Amino acid sequence: MFQIVDMTDMGNGRDSNQDSYLLKEEEICGQQILMAVMCDGMGGLSRGEIASGYIVGSLDRWFTHTLPVLLKQKMKIMRIQKELVAAIKKINHRLILLSREYGDTMGSTLTLLFAADRRFFVLNIGDSRAYWFDREQKYVTRDHTLVQEEVSRGLLTIEEARTDARKHILMQCIGVTKEITIDCYNGKLKPGMEFLLCTDGFYGMLREEEIYEVEASKDEMKRWVRECFDKVKERGELDNLSCIVVKVS
């Protein structure tokens, strides 16, 4: 049902990869289920790597142990979305406690795609992004950053925001504050739709017109991703870069 390409790179300026991602595609209770997760960790030393890995591991266990129970109860996708948002808030609380154990703040962005029974939802907190393409229309999640807030208030233009020195200042992420608000997007799953989940290291130095639906085979999807990686590294991106491309067959 899905063609999937995933790729990550340490980048030009990092000693470790603090990005973590998860791909789960299984038939559960007669339904074909897909869950894709992208996290970009932050924190001193290897703390960001621990934070993003902790979130991905927790969601992997939720998919394996909790989701089948929900599906056996014949829960609709909107109810599953609410259950998953609640689970993410619990992960946020546990990650705060883990940070205290380490004596150092650590957090992570989270962008998640869940698809089942011809419907999908996207959850987002932080500045990793999900793009999705439907009949030549492009949609994208909203960044939870200081500069995005200023763009929304009319204090900055989009072009000014791209080069603003504060563009990496997050207003929300997982693992730092007790109260978080997770953006939720919902839609119908249609043949030919494409989703792109990526960290800011991937999209930060790409122009918006360079991020588009790949009308292609899986091999050509891989080639497009590789070309994007090469572009952003040539343009001087120092951060880790990761992405997942999901095309609905």
TORTI-275952 format. One record per residue (C-alpha): x, y, z; residue number from 1. Coordinates in steps of 0.5 Angstrom, whole numbers, plus 500, padded with zeros to 3 digits. Example, Ala and Ser with C-alpha at 12.3 -4.5 7.8 and 13.67 -1.06 7.14 Angstrom:
<vogus>
+-----+-----+-----+-----+
!  px !  py !  pz ! num !
+-----+-----+-----+-----+
! 525 ! 491 ! 516 !   1 !
! 527 ! 498 ! 514 !   2 !
+-----+-----+-----+-----+
</vogus>
This chain:
<vogus>
+-----+-----+-----+-----+
!  px !  py !  pz ! num !
+-----+-----+-----+-----+
! 500 ! 500 ! 500 !   1 !
! 506 ! 505 ! 501 !   2 !
! 513 ! 506 ! 498 !   3 !
! 517 ! 509 ! 503 !   4 !
! 524 ! 512 ! 503 !   5 !
! 528 ! 514 ! 509 !   6 !
! 535 ! 517 ! 510 !   7 !
! 539 ! 520 ! 515 !   8 !
! 546 ! 523 ! 515 !   9 !
! 551 ! 526 ! 521 !  10 !
! 552 ! 532 ! 516 !  11 !
! 558 ! 537 ! 516 !  12 !
! 559 ! 539 ! 523 !  13 !
! 557 ! 534 ! 528 !  14 !
! 560 ! 529 ! 532 !  15 !
! 554 ! 525 ! 533 !  16 !
! 547 ! 524 ! 530 !  17 !
! 542 ! 527 ! 535 !  18 !
! 536 ! 525 ! 530 !  19 !
! 532 ! 519 ! 531 !  20 !
! 526 ! 516 ! 527 !  21 !
! 521 ! 510 ! 527 !  22 !
! 518 ! 507 ! 521 !  23 !
! 512 ! 502 ! 523 !  24 !
! 508 ! 498 ! 517 !  25 !
! 504 ! 492 ! 519 !  26 !
! 497 ! 489 ! 518 !  27 !
! 493 ! 489 ! 525 !  28 !
! 486 ! 487 ! 526 !  29 !
! 485 ! 487 ! 519 !  30 !
! 488 ! 494 ! 518 !  31 !
! 494 ! 496 ! 514 !  32 !
! 497 ! 501 ! 519 !  33 !
! 503 ! 506 ! 518 !  34 !
! 506 ! 510 ! 523 !  35 !
! 512 ! 514 ! 521 !  36 !
! 516 ! 519 ! 527 !  37 !
! 521 ! 524 ! 526 !  38 !
! 525 ! 527 ! 532 !  39 !
! 531 ! 532 ! 532 !  40 !
! 534 ! 532 ! 539 !  41 !
! 537 ! 537 ! 543 !  42 !
! 542 ! 538 ! 549 !  43 !
! 549 ! 538 ! 551 !  44 !
! 554 ! 532 ! 550 !  45 !
! 550 ! 526 ! 547 !  46 !
! 543 ! 529 ! 551 !  47 !
! 540 ! 530 ! 545 !  48 !
! 541 ! 523 ! 542 !  49 !
! 538 ! 520 ! 548 !  50 !
! 532 ! 525 ! 548 !  51 !
! 530 ! 523 ! 541 !  52 !
! 532 ! 516 ! 542 !  53 !
! 528 ! 515 ! 548 !  54 !
! 522 ! 518 ! 544 !  55 !
! 522 ! 514 ! 539 !  56 !
! 523 ! 508 ! 543 !  57 !
! 517 ! 509 ! 547 !  58 !
! 513 ! 510 ! 541 !  59 !
! 515 ! 504 ! 538 !  60 !
! 513 ! 500 ! 544 !  61 !
! 506 ! 504 ! 544 !  62 !
! 505 ! 501 ! 537 !  63 !
! 507 ! 494 ! 539 !  64 !
! 503 ! 494 ! 545 !  65 !
! 498 ! 499 ! 546 !  66 !
! 495 ! 500 ! 539 !  67 !
! 493 ! 493 ! 538 !  68 !
! 489 ! 493 ! 544 !  69 !
! 485 ! 500 ! 541 !  70 !
! 484 ! 497 ! 535 !  71 !
! 481 ! 490 ! 538 !  72 !
! 476 ! 495 ! 541 !  73 !
! 474 ! 498 ! 534 !  74 !
! 477 ! 505 ! 536 !  75 !
! 476 ! 510 ! 530 !  76 !
! 482 ! 514 ! 528 !  77 !
! 480 ! 520 ! 531 !  78 !
! 480 ! 516 ! 538 !  79 !
! 487 ! 513 ! 536 !  80 !
! 489 ! 520 ! 535 !  81 !
! 487 ! 523 ! 542 !  82 !
! 490 ! 516 ! 545 !  83 !
! 497 ! 518 ! 542 !  84 !
! 497 ! 525 ! 544 !  85 !
! 496 ! 523 ! 551 !  86 !
! 501 ! 518 ! 550 !  87 !
! 506 ! 523 ! 548 !  88 !
! 504 ! 528 ! 554 !  89 !
! 506 ! 522 ! 558 !  90 !
! 513 ! 521 ! 554 !  91 !
! 514 ! 529 ! 555 !  92 !
! 513 ! 528 ! 563 !  93 !
! 518 ! 522 ! 563 !  94 !
! 523 ! 525 ! 559 !  95 !
! 523 ! 531 ! 564 !  96 !
! 524 ! 526 ! 570 !  97 !
! 530 ! 523 ! 566 !  98 !
! 533 ! 530 ! 565 !  99 !
! 533 ! 531 ! 572 ! 100 !
! 537 ! 524 ! 573 ! 101 !
! 542 ! 527 ! 568 ! 102 !
! 542 ! 533 ! 571 ! 103 !
! 542 ! 537 ! 564 ! 104 !
! 536 ! 539 ! 560 ! 105 !
! 535 ! 535 ! 554 ! 106 !
! 529 ! 535 ! 549 ! 107 !
! 527 ! 534 ! 542 ! 108 !
! 522 ! 536 ! 536 ! 109 !
! 517 ! 531 ! 534 ! 110 !
! 513 ! 530 ! 528 ! 111 !
! 509 ! 524 ! 527 ! 112 !
! 505 ! 521 ! 521 ! 113 !
! 499 ! 516 ! 522 ! 114 !
! 495 ! 512 ! 517 ! 115 !
! 490 ! 507 ! 517 ! 116 !
! 483 ! 506 ! 514 ! 117 !
! 484 ! 511 ! 508 ! 118 !
! 485 ! 516 ! 513 ! 119 !
! 491 ! 520 ! 516 ! 120 !
! 493 ! 525 ! 522 ! 121 !
! 500 ! 528 ! 523 ! 122 !
! 502 ! 531 ! 530 ! 123 !
! 507 ! 536 ! 530 ! 124 !
! 511 ! 540 ! 536 ! 125 !
! 518 ! 543 ! 535 ! 126 !
! 521 ! 545 ! 528 ! 127 !
! 521 ! 538 ! 525 ! 128 !
! 516 ! 538 ! 519 ! 129 !
! 511 ! 534 ! 515 ! 130 !
! 509 ! 536 ! 508 ! 131 !
! 504 ! 533 ! 504 ! 132 !
! 502 ! 533 ! 497 ! 133 !
! 495 ! 532 ! 495 ! 134 !
! 493 ! 533 ! 487 ! 135 !
! 498 ! 539 ! 486 ! 136 !
! 497 ! 542 ! 493 ! 137 !
! 502 ! 542 ! 498 ! 138 !
! 501 ! 543 ! 506 ! 139 !
! 506 ! 543 ! 511 ! 140 !
! 506 ! 543 ! 519 ! 141 !
! 507 ! 550 ! 523 ! 142 !
! 514 ! 551 ! 526 ! 143 !
! 514 ! 552 ! 534 ! 144 !
! 519 ! 557 ! 533 ! 145 !
! 520 ! 564 ! 535 ! 146 !
! 521 ! 567 ! 528 ! 147 !
! 515 ! 563 ! 526 ! 148 !
! 511 ! 567 ! 531 ! 149 !
! 514 ! 573 ! 529 ! 150 !
! 512 ! 572 ! 522 ! 151 !
! 505 ! 570 ! 524 ! 152 !
! 504 ! 577 ! 528 ! 153 !
! 507 ! 581 ! 522 ! 154 !
! 514 ! 583 ! 525 ! 155 !
! 518 ! 579 ! 520 ! 156 !
! 517 ! 576 ! 513 ! 157 !
! 518 ! 569 ! 511 ! 158 !
! 525 ! 571 ! 507 ! 159 !
! 527 ! 575 ! 513 ! 160 !
! 525 ! 569 ! 518 ! 161 !
! 530 ! 564 ! 513 ! 162 !
! 536 ! 568 ! 515 ! 163 !
! 534 ! 571 ! 522 ! 164 !
! 540 ! 569 ! 527 ! 165 !
! 534 ! 566 ! 532 ! 166 !
! 531 ! 561 ! 527 ! 167 !
! 533 ! 555 ! 531 ! 168 !
! 530 ! 558 ! 538 ! 169 !
! 524 ! 553 ! 540 ! 170 !
! 518 ! 556 ! 543 ! 171 !
! 516 ! 548 ! 544 ! 172 !
! 519 ! 541 ! 544 ! 173 !
! 518 ! 535 ! 548 ! 174 !
! 522 ! 534 ! 555 ! 175 !
! 523 ! 541 ! 557 ! 176 !
! 516 ! 544 ! 559 ! 177 !
! 511 ! 541 ! 563 ! 178 !
! 505 ! 543 ! 559 ! 179 !
! 506 ! 542 ! 551 ! 180 !
! 501 ! 543 ! 545 ! 181 !
! 501 ! 539 ! 540 ! 182 !
! 499 ! 541 ! 533 ! 183 !
! 494 ! 536 ! 530 ! 184 !
! 492 ! 535 ! 522 ! 185 !
! 487 ! 530 ! 519 ! 186 !
! 485 ! 528 ! 512 ! 187 !
! 483 ! 523 ! 507 ! 188 !
! 488 ! 518 ! 505 ! 189 !
! 488 ! 518 ! 497 ! 190 !
! 492 ! 514 ! 492 ! 191 !
! 498 ! 518 ! 489 ! 192 !
! 499 ! 522 ! 496 ! 193 !
! 506 ! 523 ! 498 ! 194 !
! 508 ! 525 ! 505 ! 195 !
! 515 ! 528 ! 507 ! 196 !
! 517 ! 528 ! 514 ! 197 !
! 524 ! 532 ! 516 ! 198 !
! 528 ! 535 ! 521 ! 199 !
! 531 ! 542 ! 520 ! 200 !
! 537 ! 540 ! 517 ! 201 !
! 534 ! 537 ! 511 ! 202 !
! 529 ! 543 ! 509 ! 203 !
! 533 ! 549 ! 512 ! 204 !
! 537 ! 550 ! 506 ! 205 !
! 532 ! 548 ! 501 ! 206 !
! 528 ! 553 ! 497 ! 207 !
! 520 ! 552 ! 498 ! 208 !
! 520 ! 550 ! 490 ! 209 !
! 525 ! 545 ! 491 ! 210 !
! 521 ! 541 ! 496 ! 211 !
! 516 ! 538 ! 492 ! 212 !
! 512 ! 531 ! 490 ! 213 !
! 516 ! 526 ! 487 ! 214 !
! 512 ! 523 ! 481 ! 215 !
! 517 ! 517 ! 481 ! 216 !
! 519 ! 510 ! 483 ! 217 !
! 522 ! 508 ! 489 ! 218 !
! 529 ! 508 ! 486 ! 219 !
! 527 ! 515 ! 483 ! 220 !
! 525 ! 517 ! 490 ! 221 !
! 531 ! 515 ! 493 ! 222 !
! 535 ! 519 ! 488 ! 223 !
! 531 ! 525 ! 490 ! 224 !
! 533 ! 525 ! 497 ! 225 !
! 540 ! 524 ! 496 ! 226 !
! 540 ! 530 ! 491 ! 227 !
! 537 ! 534 ! 497 ! 228 !
! 542 ! 531 ! 502 ! 229 !
! 548 ! 533 ! 497 ! 230 !
! 545 ! 540 ! 496 ! 231 !
! 544 ! 542 ! 503 ! 232 !
! 551 ! 540 ! 505 ! 233 !
! 554 ! 543 ! 499 ! 234 !
! 550 ! 550 ! 501 ! 235 !
! 554 ! 549 ! 508 ! 236 !
! 549 ! 546 ! 513 ! 237 !
! 552 ! 543 ! 519 ! 238 !
! 546 ! 540 ! 522 ! 239 !
! 544 ! 533 ! 522 ! 240 !
! 539 ! 531 ! 516 ! 241 !
! 534 ! 526 ! 516 ! 242 !
! 528 ! 525 ! 512 ! 243 !
! 522 ! 520 ! 511 ! 244 !
! 518 ! 520 ! 504 ! 245 !
! 512 ! 516 ! 504 ! 246 !
! 508 ! 515 ! 498 ! 247 !
! 501 ! 512 ! 498 ! 248 !
! 500 ! 506 ! 492 ! 249 !
+-----+-----+-----+-----+
</vogus>
